[in-house]
Amino acid sequence: MCHIPMKVLAVEDDKVGRSVLCRALERLGHEVIETKDGEEAWEAWLKEKPRVVVSDWRMPKLDGLKLCARLRAQQGQEYLYFILVTGTGGTGQNRRAAADAGVDDFLTKPVSLSDLWMRLRVAERILTYTLKVHRLEEMMPMCSYCKKIRDDRNYWQQIESYINERTGTEISHSVCPDCYQRVVIPELARLKREALKTHAVRRVSAPRIPR
């Protein structure tokens, strides 16, 4: 039933509620990582790195908001979509607290299959979009002729300078075997021919000293 199967971290301390949530996610075609509280979910995320989390709000040890805030603090380049499940209703105060923690969307208990499907389709579209943006940002515009790189300020610079500014890496130059055969040897032969030609011209044009 899902467009793109995703790995989903399901977090629910109530055994029956957790079973219902996990079975619903599986029915929608997703791979489920089942956890019973925020701390267990945190450990599972560190190991599996799922990009979608469906979590209960009120839980022992680490609740849904604190879990979300901790995940946001650890996020790297890939965006994580966090859906908060609550039995307290989506009041304005709850939504503000959730937004401050980094929550993307709400589900209210009891969770219906259609509502869950809709939230996950939104998650799928957003994660697909963020991945495309990340890939575009990773592309380096390079001149086809001089091989200079255009940076985000629209300045063109040598690739060595571009890499050094962003990573601190120093570039050392050498010649690979293919280029040595294809470029260096013909260039050395050309220089040798030119040197011999110049020497011969000088011998012919040099004035003779009478004896």
The 8 nearest C-alpha neighbors of each residue, nearest first, counted from 0:
[[1, 27, 28, 2, 26, 116, 3, 4],
 [2, 0, 27, 3, 28, 4, 29, 120],
 [1, 3, 4, 0, 120, 123, 28, 27],
 [2, 4, 1, 5, 123, 29, 28, 120],
 [5, 3, 29, 28, 1, 2, 6, 30],
 [6, 4, 29, 7, 30, 3, 51, 50],
 [5, 7, 30, 49, 31, 29, 51, 8],
 [8, 6, 51, 31, 52, 49, 5, 30],
 [7, 9, 52, 32, 31, 53, 51, 33],
 [10, 8, 53, 33, 54, 32, 34, 52],
 [11, 9, 54, 34, 35, 36, 55, 53],
 [12, 10, 17, 35, 55, 13, 36, 54],
 [11, 13, 35, 36, 58, 14, 17, 10],
 [12, 14, 16, 11, 15, 17, 35, 18],
 [15, 13, 17, 16, 18, 12, 11, 35],
 [16, 14, 18, 17, 13, 19, 20, 12],
 [15, 17, 19, 13, 18, 14, 20, 11],
 [18, 16, 11, 14, 20, 15, 19, 13],
 [17, 19, 15, 21, 16, 20, 22, 14],
 [18, 20, 16, 22, 17, 21, 23, 15],
 [21, 19, 17, 23, 18, 22, 16, 24],
 [20, 22, 24, 18, 23, 19, 17, 25],
 [21, 23, 25, 19, 24, 20, 18, 26],
 [22, 24, 26, 20, 21, 25, 19, 27],
 [25, 23, 21, 27, 26, 22, 29, 20],
 [24, 26, 28, 22, 29, 27, 23, 21],
 [27, 25, 23, 28, 24, 22, 29, 0],
 [26, 28, 0, 24, 25, 1, 29, 23],
 [27, 29, 25, 26, 1, 4, 0, 24],
 [28, 30, 4, 5, 25, 24, 27, 6],
 [29, 31, 6, 7, 5, 25, 32, 28],
 [32, 30, 7, 6, 8, 33, 29, 21],
 [31, 33, 8, 9, 7, 34, 30, 6],
 [32, 34, 9, 31, 8, 10, 21, 35],
 [35, 33, 10, 40, 39, 36, 9, 32],
 [34, 36, 12, 11, 10, 39, 33, 37],
 [37, 35, 12, 39, 38, 34, 10, 11],
 [36, 38, 61, 40, 39, 62, 66, 41],
 [39, 37, 41, 40, 36, 61, 42, 60],
 [38, 40, 42, 41, 37, 36, 34, 43],
 [39, 41, 37, 43, 38, 42, 34, 44],
 [40, 42, 38, 44, 39, 43, 37, 45],
 [43, 41, 45, 39, 44, 40, 38, 46],
 [44, 42, 40, 46, 41, 45, 47, 39],
 [43, 45, 48, 41, 47, 46, 42, 40],
 [46, 44, 42, 43, 48, 47, 41, 40],
 [45, 47, 43, 44, 48, 42, 41, 49],
 [46, 48, 44, 49, 45, 43, 32, 42],
 [47, 49, 44, 45, 46, 50, 43, 6],
 [50, 48, 6, 51, 47, 7, 44, 8],
 [49, 51, 79, 80, 48, 52, 78, 6],
 [52, 50, 80, 7, 49, 79, 81, 8],
 [51, 53, 8, 81, 7, 82, 54, 9],
 [54, 52, 82, 9, 83, 8, 81, 10],
 [55, 53, 10, 83, 84, 9, 63, 52],
 [54, 56, 84, 11, 63, 85, 83, 10],
 [55, 57, 63, 85, 62, 84, 83, 58],
 [58, 56, 62, 55, 63, 59, 85, 12],
 [57, 59, 62, 12, 36, 56, 61, 60],
 [58, 60, 61, 62, 36, 57, 37, 12],
 [61, 59, 38, 37, 62, 58, 36, 39],
 [62, 60, 37, 59, 38, 65, 66, 58],
 [63, 61, 58, 57, 65, 56, 64, 37],
 [62, 64, 56, 66, 65, 55, 54, 67],
 [63, 65, 67, 66, 62, 100, 68, 97],
 [66, 64, 68, 67, 62, 63, 69, 61],
 [67, 65, 63, 69, 64, 68, 37, 62],
 [66, 68, 64, 70, 65, 69, 63, 71],
 [67, 69, 100, 65, 71, 70, 66, 64],
 [70, 68, 72, 66, 67, 71, 65, 73],
 [69, 71, 67, 73, 72, 68, 74, 66],
 [72, 70, 68, 74, 73, 69, 67, 101],
 [71, 73, 69, 70, 74, 68, 67, 75],
 [74, 72, 70, 71, 75, 69, 68, 45],
 [75, 73, 71, 72, 70, 76, 77, 78],
 [74, 76, 77, 73, 78, 72, 71, 79],
 [75, 77, 78, 74, 133, 130, 129, 79],
 [78, 76, 75, 79, 74, 130, 129, 50],
 [77, 79, 76, 80, 126, 129, 50, 74],
 [78, 80, 50, 51, 81, 77, 74, 126],
 [81, 79, 51, 50, 122, 103, 52, 78],
 [80, 82, 52, 103, 102, 51, 53, 79],
 [83, 81, 53, 104, 105, 103, 52, 102],
 [82, 84, 105, 54, 55, 53, 106, 56],
 [85, 83, 55, 106, 107, 54, 56, 105],
 [86, 84, 107, 56, 87, 55, 108, 88],
 [85, 87, 108, 88, 107, 84, 109, 56],
 [88, 86, 85, 89, 107, 90, 93, 108],
 [89, 87, 86, 90, 107, 85, 93, 108],
 [88, 90, 93, 94, 91, 87, 105, 107],
 [91, 89, 93, 92, 88, 94, 87, 95],
 [90, 92, 94, 93, 95, 89, 96, 88],
 [91, 93, 95, 94, 90, 96, 89, 97],
 [94, 92, 90, 96, 91, 95, 89, 97],
 [93, 95, 97, 91, 96, 92, 98, 90],
 [94, 96, 98, 92, 97, 93, 99, 91],
 [97, 95, 93, 99, 94, 98, 92, 100],
 [96, 98, 94, 100, 102, 95, 99, 93],
 [99, 97, 101, 95, 102, 100, 96, 94],
 [98, 100, 96, 97, 101, 95, 102, 68],
 [99, 101, 68, 97, 98, 64, 102, 67],
 [102, 100, 98, 99, 68, 67, 97, 103],
 [101, 103, 97, 98, 81, 100, 104, 82],
 [104, 102, 81, 82, 80, 101, 98, 105],
 [103, 105, 82, 102, 83, 81, 106, 118],
 [106, 104, 83, 82, 84, 107, 89, 103],
 [105, 107, 84, 83, 85, 110, 108, 82],
 [106, 108, 85, 84, 86, 110, 88, 109],
 [109, 107, 110, 86, 85, 84, 106, 111],
 [108, 110, 107, 111, 86, 106, 16, 85],
 [111, 109, 108, 107, 106, 112, 115, 114],
 [110, 112, 114, 113, 115, 109, 108, 116],
 [111, 113, 115, 114, 116, 23, 110, 27],
 [112, 114, 116, 115, 111, 117, 110, 118],
 [115, 113, 117, 111, 116, 112, 118, 110],
 [116, 114, 112, 118, 113, 117, 119, 111],
 [115, 117, 113, 119, 114, 118, 112, 120],
 [116, 118, 114, 120, 115, 119, 113, 121],
 [119, 117, 121, 115, 120, 116, 122, 114],
 [118, 120, 122, 116, 121, 117, 123, 115],
 [121, 119, 123, 117, 122, 118, 116, 124],
 [120, 122, 118, 124, 119, 123, 125, 117],
 [123, 121, 119, 125, 120, 124, 126, 80],
 [122, 124, 120, 126, 121, 125, 119, 127],
 [125, 123, 127, 121, 122, 126, 128, 120],
 [124, 126, 128, 122, 127, 123, 129, 121],
 [127, 125, 129, 123, 128, 124, 122, 130],
 [128, 126, 124, 130, 125, 129, 123, 131],
 [127, 129, 125, 131, 126, 130, 124, 132],
 [130, 128, 132, 126, 131, 127, 133, 125],
 [131, 129, 133, 127, 128, 132, 126, 134],
 [130, 132, 134, 128, 133, 129, 135, 127],
 [133, 131, 129, 135, 134, 130, 136, 128],
 [132, 134, 130, 136, 131, 135, 129, 137],
 [133, 135, 137, 131, 136, 132, 130, 138],
 [134, 136, 132, 138, 137, 133, 131, 139],
 [137, 135, 133, 134, 138, 132, 139, 131],
 [136, 138, 134, 135, 133, 139, 132, 140],
 [139, 137, 135, 136, 140, 134, 133, 141],
 [138, 140, 141, 137, 148, 149, 136, 150],
 [141, 139, 149, 148, 138, 142, 150, 147],
 [142, 140, 148, 147, 146, 139, 143, 149],
 [141, 143, 146, 147, 144, 145, 148, 140],
 [144, 142, 146, 141, 145, 147, 140, 148],
 [143, 145, 142, 146, 147, 141, 148, 157],
 [144, 146, 147, 142, 143, 141, 157, 148],
 [147, 145, 142, 141, 144, 143, 148, 157],
 [146, 148, 157, 156, 142, 141, 145, 158],
 [149, 147, 141, 156, 155, 158, 140, 157],
 [150, 148, 155, 154, 140, 153, 141, 156],
 [149, 151, 153, 152, 154, 148, 155, 161],
 [150, 152, 153, 149, 154, 155, 136, 139],
 [153, 151, 150, 154, 149, 155, 156, 148],
 [154, 152, 150, 151, 149, 155, 148, 156],
 [155, 153, 149, 152, 150, 156, 151, 148],
 [154, 156, 149, 148, 147, 150, 153, 157],
 [157, 155, 147, 148, 158, 154, 161, 149],
 [156, 158, 147, 159, 160, 148, 161, 155],
 [157, 159, 161, 160, 148, 147, 162, 156],
 [158, 160, 157, 162, 161, 170, 163, 169],
 [161, 159, 163, 157, 158, 162, 164, 156],
 [162, 160, 158, 164, 159, 163, 157, 156],
 [163, 161, 165, 159, 160, 164, 166, 158],
 [162, 164, 167, 168, 160, 166, 165, 161],
 [165, 163, 161, 162, 167, 166, 160, 168],
 [166, 164, 162, 163, 167, 161, 168, 160],
 [165, 167, 168, 163, 162, 164, 161, 169],
 [168, 166, 163, 164, 165, 169, 162, 160],
 [169, 167, 163, 166, 170, 162, 164, 165],
 [168, 170, 163, 167, 171, 159, 162, 160],
 [169, 171, 159, 168, 172, 163, 162, 160],
 [172, 170, 169, 173, 159, 168, 174, 163],
 [173, 171, 170, 174, 175, 159, 169, 158],
 [172, 174, 175, 171, 170, 179, 176, 178],
 [175, 173, 179, 178, 176, 172, 177, 183],
 [174, 176, 178, 177, 179, 173, 180, 172],
 [177, 175, 179, 178, 180, 174, 181, 183],
 [178, 176, 180, 179, 175, 181, 182, 174],
 [177, 179, 181, 182, 180, 175, 176, 174],
 [180, 178, 183, 176, 177, 182, 181, 175],
 [179, 181, 177, 178, 184, 182, 183, 176],
 [180, 182, 178, 179, 177, 183, 184, 185],
 [183, 181, 178, 179, 185, 184, 180, 186],
 [182, 184, 179, 186, 185, 187, 180, 181],
 [183, 185, 187, 186, 180, 182, 179, 188],
 [186, 184, 188, 187, 183, 182, 189, 181],
 [187, 185, 189, 183, 188, 184, 182, 190],
 [188, 186, 184, 190, 189, 185, 183, 191],
 [187, 189, 185, 191, 186, 190, 184, 192],
 [190, 188, 186, 192, 191, 187, 185, 193],
 [191, 189, 193, 187, 192, 188, 194, 186],
 [190, 192, 188, 194, 189, 193, 187, 195],
 [193, 191, 189, 195, 194, 190, 196, 188],
 [194, 192, 196, 190, 191, 195, 197, 189],
 [193, 195, 191, 197, 196, 192, 190, 198],
 [196, 194, 198, 192, 197, 193, 199, 191],
 [195, 197, 193, 199, 194, 198, 192, 200],
 [198, 196, 194, 200, 199, 195, 193, 201],
 [197, 199, 195, 201, 196, 200, 194, 202],
 [198, 200, 202, 196, 201, 197, 195, 203],
 [201, 199, 197, 203, 202, 198, 204, 196],
 [200, 202, 198, 204, 199, 203, 205, 197],
 [203, 201, 199, 205, 200, 204, 198, 197],
 [204, 202, 200, 201, 205, 199, 206, 198],
 [205, 203, 201, 202, 200, 206, 199, 207],
 [204, 206, 202, 203, 201, 207, 200, 208],
 [207, 205, 204, 208, 203, 202, 209, 201],
 [206, 208, 209, 205, 204, 210, 203, 202],
 [207, 209, 206, 210, 205, 204, 202, 203],
 [210, 208, 207, 206, 205, 204, 203, 202],
 [209, 208, 207, 206, 205, 202, 204, 203]]
